[in-house]
Amino acid sequence: MASLQQMRNPPRALKVSGAGGGQARAPLASSDALVLQGVTRAFGALRAVDEVSFSVVAGQKYAVLGSNGAGKTTLFNAITGDFPPTAGRIEFFGEDITALPPHDRIRKGLRRTYQSSLLFRELSIRDNLFLAVRGVANGRFNMWRPPASHPSRIATEDLLDRVRLSHLADEPVANLAHGQQRQLEIGMALAGAPRLILFDEPAAGLSPAERRELVALLNALPTHMSFVIIEHDLDIALRVSQRVTVMHNGRVLRHGTPAEIESDAQVQALYMGGRR
């Protein structure tokens, strides 16, 4: 693997603990896109997420790693409001959103993708992106298709270019390869100028060529846009992120830079088979 320091920008400052199970305690600030403080999600006696704390600086690219059952997707569900936390606090650009319903979080600029594709398979790529654009716009319940000069139509064409699918714009989604569907999902998440996107295992099931395309796409996102990625493919996660949190059994195991996480002996033993 090439030098990780050469693949990414230096991480921004973040107060963390390197001890197993240690928690990040970052001060609330306008420069923080996302701050989690002691976020817990319990299902009866089971704590799927247990006092997780970290912060994502505005514009930062962040990765959350861990094996199956580590609590990563449940953490995303808590952030988006699909399964609100049973304890703790979530701040989005300095505003407490812990109790907000999902649709209000979307309106504030929070987006996510899911492990399983959620697409309109019989519609074209262009129509899927158009619906995503209209879904976060004013007048979204208007049934008339606007003219080509309308901002929603222009935004749709821009998204087609951004996710490199213009040449397939009128192709039904059902005809797309798996990797192209992932590209489309990212395009839909980009609708409406989001401030932070949560990517839930976007590389799952992709071929090596599709994974390279995914890395290029994620690295080409605007520098001002923050994202948090959950990913089992360690190489992809470390190549697109500036800061990493490793989870184990619902708790934080480590925080660090990609280089620190890759060289950590305990992380290697748990998630990389003790390589190197």
C-alpha positions as CSV (number, residue, x, y, z in Angstrom):
1,M,0.0,0.0,0.0
2,A,1.3,3.5,-0.9
3,S,2.2,5.9,1.9
4,L,-1.1,6.9,3.5
5,Q,0.2,10.4,4.4
6,Q,0.7,11.0,0.6
7,M,-2.9,10.1,-0.1
8,R,-4.8,12.6,2.0
9,N,-4.7,16.0,3.7
10,P,-3.5,16.3,7.3
11,P,-6.4,15.8,9.7
12,R,-7.9,18.6,11.6
13,A,-7.4,18.9,15.4
14,L,-9.7,16.7,17.5
15,K,-9.4,15.9,21.2
16,V,-9.4,12.1,21.6
17,S,-8.2,9.4,23.9
18,G,-6.1,6.6,22.5
19,A,-7.1,4.1,25.2
20,G,-9.4,1.3,24.4
21,G,-13.0,2.4,24.9
22,G,-11.8,6.0,25.3
23,Q,-14.1,8.7,24.2
24,A,-13.6,11.9,22.2
25,R,-14.6,15.0,24.0
26,A,-14.5,17.8,21.5
27,P,-15.7,21.3,22.5
28,L,-18.8,22.5,20.7
29,A,-17.8,25.0,18.0
30,S,-19.2,26.5,14.8
31,S,-16.4,24.6,12.9
32,D,-17.9,21.3,14.0
33,A,-20.3,19.7,11.4
34,L,-21.2,16.9,13.8
35,V,-20.6,16.3,17.5
36,L,-21.6,13.1,19.3
37,Q,-21.5,13.2,23.1
38,G,-22.1,9.9,24.9
39,V,-24.5,8.6,22.2
40,T,-26.1,5.4,23.3
41,R,-28.8,3.3,21.6
42,A,-30.2,0.4,23.7
43,F,-32.7,-2.2,22.6
44,G,-33.9,-3.6,26.0
45,A,-30.8,-4.8,27.9
46,L,-28.6,-4.7,24.7
47,R,-26.6,-1.6,24.1
48,A,-25.9,-1.7,20.4
49,V,-24.2,1.7,20.7
50,D,-22.6,2.5,24.0
51,E,-21.5,6.1,24.9
52,V,-19.9,6.9,21.6
53,S,-18.4,10.4,21.3
54,F,-16.5,12.0,18.5
55,S,-16.7,15.1,16.3
56,V,-16.4,15.8,12.6
57,V,-15.0,19.2,11.6
58,A,-16.8,21.0,8.8
59,G,-15.4,19.8,5.5
60,Q,-13.7,16.8,7.1
61,K,-13.9,13.3,5.6
62,Y,-14.4,10.8,8.5
63,A,-14.5,7.0,8.6
64,V,-16.0,4.6,11.2
65,L,-14.6,1.1,11.1
66,G,-15.5,-2.1,12.8
67,S,-16.5,-5.7,12.2
68,N,-20.1,-6.9,11.8
69,G,-22.0,-6.2,15.0
70,A,-19.8,-3.3,16.1
71,G,-22.7,-0.9,16.1
72,K,-21.8,1.2,13.1
73,T,-25.1,1.1,11.2
74,T,-27.0,1.6,14.5
75,L,-24.9,4.7,15.1
76,F,-25.9,6.0,11.7
77,N,-29.5,5.3,12.5
78,A,-29.2,7.3,15.7
79,I,-27.6,10.3,13.8
80,T,-30.3,10.3,11.2
81,G,-33.1,9.8,13.7
82,D,-34.3,6.4,12.3
83,F,-33.6,5.0,15.8
84,P,-33.0,8.1,18.0
85,P,-30.5,7.6,20.8
86,T,-31.7,6.5,24.2
87,A,-29.0,8.6,25.8
88,G,-26.5,11.2,24.8
89,R,-26.5,14.3,22.6
90,I,-26.1,14.9,18.8
91,E,-25.2,18.4,17.5
92,F,-25.3,19.3,13.8
93,F,-23.4,22.5,13.1
94,G,-23.9,23.7,16.7
95,E,-27.6,22.8,16.9
96,D,-29.0,20.1,19.1
97,I,-30.8,17.6,16.8
98,T,-31.0,14.7,19.2
99,A,-34.8,14.7,19.3
100,L,-35.5,15.9,15.7
101,P,-37.4,13.7,13.3
102,P,-35.5,12.4,10.3
103,H,-37.2,14.8,7.8
104,D,-36.2,17.8,9.8
105,R,-32.6,16.6,9.8
106,I,-32.7,16.2,6.1
107,R,-33.9,19.8,5.7
108,K,-31.0,21.0,7.8
109,G,-28.6,19.3,5.3
110,L,-28.0,15.8,6.6
111,R,-28.1,12.9,4.1
112,R,-27.3,9.2,4.1
113,T,-27.1,6.2,1.8
114,Y,-28.0,2.7,2.9
115,Q,-26.4,-0.8,2.6
116,S,-29.2,-1.9,0.3
117,S,-29.9,0.2,-2.7
118,L,-33.1,2.3,-2.4
119,L,-33.8,3.3,-6.0
120,F,-36.7,3.5,-8.4
121,R,-35.6,0.6,-10.6
122,E,-38.1,1.1,-13.4
123,L,-37.3,4.8,-13.8
124,S,-34.3,6.2,-15.6
125,I,-31.2,7.5,-13.9
126,R,-32.2,11.1,-14.8
127,D,-35.7,10.6,-13.3
128,N,-34.2,9.2,-10.1
129,L,-31.9,12.2,-9.7
130,F,-34.7,14.6,-10.6
131,L,-37.0,13.1,-7.9
132,A,-34.2,13.4,-5.3
133,V,-33.7,17.1,-6.3
134,R,-37.4,17.8,-6.1
135,G,-37.7,15.9,-2.8
136,V,-35.6,18.5,-0.9
137,A,-36.9,21.6,-2.9
138,N,-39.8,24.0,-2.3
139,G,-42.9,23.0,-4.2
140,R,-41.9,19.4,-4.2
141,F,-45.5,18.2,-4.4
142,N,-46.1,20.0,-7.7
143,M,-46.9,17.3,-10.2
144,W,-45.9,19.3,-13.3
145,R,-42.5,18.7,-14.9
146,P,-40.7,22.0,-15.1
147,P,-39.0,23.3,-18.3
148,A,-35.3,22.5,-19.0
149,S,-34.4,26.0,-17.8
150,H,-35.8,25.3,-14.3
151,P,-33.2,25.1,-11.4
152,S,-34.4,21.6,-10.6
153,R,-33.7,20.4,-14.1
154,I,-30.3,22.1,-14.2
155,A,-29.4,20.6,-10.8
156,T,-30.3,17.2,-12.1
157,E,-28.0,17.5,-15.1
158,D,-25.2,18.8,-12.8
159,L,-25.6,15.7,-10.6
160,L,-25.5,13.4,-13.7
161,D,-22.1,15.0,-14.6
162,R,-20.8,14.8,-11.0
163,V,-21.4,11.1,-10.6
164,R,-20.2,10.3,-14.1
165,L,-23.5,8.9,-15.4
166,S,-24.5,11.4,-18.1
167,H,-23.9,8.9,-20.9
168,L,-26.5,6.6,-19.2
169,A,-29.0,9.3,-18.2
170,D,-32.0,7.7,-19.9
171,E,-31.2,4.1,-19.0
172,P,-33.6,2.3,-16.6
173,V,-31.9,1.7,-13.2
174,A,-32.8,-2.0,-13.4
175,N,-30.3,-2.2,-16.3
176,L,-27.3,-0.8,-14.4
177,A,-24.4,-2.6,-12.9
178,H,-24.1,-2.7,-9.2
179,G,-21.4,-0.1,-9.1
180,Q,-23.4,2.3,-11.3
181,Q,-26.3,2.0,-8.9
182,R,-23.9,3.0,-6.1
183,Q,-22.8,6.0,-8.1
184,L,-26.5,6.9,-8.6
185,E,-27.2,6.6,-4.8
186,I,-24.3,9.0,-4.1
187,G,-25.8,11.4,-6.7
188,M,-29.2,11.3,-5.0
189,A,-27.5,11.9,-1.6
190,L,-25.9,15.0,-3.1
191,A,-29.2,16.6,-4.1
192,G,-30.0,19.9,-2.4
193,A,-26.5,20.9,-1.4
194,P,-26.1,18.7,1.7
195,R,-23.7,19.8,4.5
196,L,-22.9,16.2,5.7
197,I,-23.5,12.8,4.1
198,L,-23.4,9.4,5.9
199,F,-22.2,6.7,3.5
200,D,-23.2,3.2,4.7
201,E,-20.8,0.6,3.1
202,P,-20.8,2.1,-0.4
203,A,-18.1,-0.4,-1.6
204,A,-20.1,-3.5,-0.6
205,G,-20.3,-5.9,-3.6
206,L,-18.2,-3.8,-5.9
207,S,-15.6,-5.1,-8.3
208,P,-12.0,-3.8,-8.1
209,A,-12.6,-1.4,-11.1
210,E,-15.9,-0.2,-9.4
211,R,-14.0,0.4,-6.2
212,R,-11.4,2.5,-7.9
213,E,-14.3,4.5,-9.4
214,L,-15.9,4.9,-6.0
215,V,-12.6,6.2,-4.5
216,A,-12.3,8.7,-7.3
217,L,-15.9,9.9,-6.8
218,L,-15.6,10.3,-3.1
219,N,-12.2,12.1,-3.4
220,A,-13.8,14.5,-5.9
221,L,-16.5,15.7,-3.6
222,P,-16.4,19.4,-2.7
223,T,-13.8,20.2,0.0
224,H,-16.4,22.1,2.1
225,M,-18.7,19.0,2.3
226,S,-18.3,16.7,5.2
227,F,-18.9,13.0,5.1
228,V,-18.8,10.0,7.4
229,I,-18.2,6.6,5.8
230,I,-18.8,3.1,7.2
231,E,-16.8,0.6,5.3
232,H,-15.6,-3.0,5.6
233,D,-13.0,-2.4,2.9
234,L,-10.2,-0.9,5.0
235,D,-8.1,0.2,2.0
236,I,-11.0,2.3,0.6
237,A,-11.9,3.8,4.0
238,L,-8.3,4.9,4.7
239,R,-7.8,6.3,1.3
240,V,-10.8,8.6,1.4
241,S,-10.8,9.7,5.1
242,Q,-8.8,12.2,7.2
243,R,-9.9,10.9,10.6
244,V,-11.0,7.4,11.8
245,T,-12.9,6.0,14.7
246,V,-12.8,2.2,15.2
247,M,-15.7,0.6,17.0
248,H,-15.9,-2.7,18.8
249,N,-19.0,-4.2,20.6
250,G,-20.8,-0.9,20.4
251,R,-18.0,1.2,21.9
252,V,-15.1,3.3,20.7
253,L,-11.9,1.3,20.5
254,R,-9.6,3.8,18.9
255,H,-9.6,7.3,17.3
256,G,-6.7,8.4,15.1
257,T,-5.4,9.3,11.7
258,P,-5.6,6.7,8.9
259,A,-1.9,6.0,9.3
260,E,-2.2,5.5,13.1
261,I,-5.2,3.2,12.7
262,E,-3.5,1.1,10.1
263,S,-0.4,0.6,12.2
264,D,-2.2,0.0,15.5
265,A,-1.5,-3.6,16.7
266,Q,-4.9,-4.1,18.4
267,V,-6.8,-2.9,15.3
268,Q,-4.7,-5.2,13.1
269,A,-5.5,-8.1,15.4
270,L,-9.2,-7.5,15.4
271,Y,-9.9,-6.2,11.9
272,M,-6.9,-7.0,9.6
273,G,-5.8,-10.4,10.8
274,G,-2.7,-9.1,12.5
275,R,-1.0,-8.3,9.2
276,R,2.4,-6.6,9.1
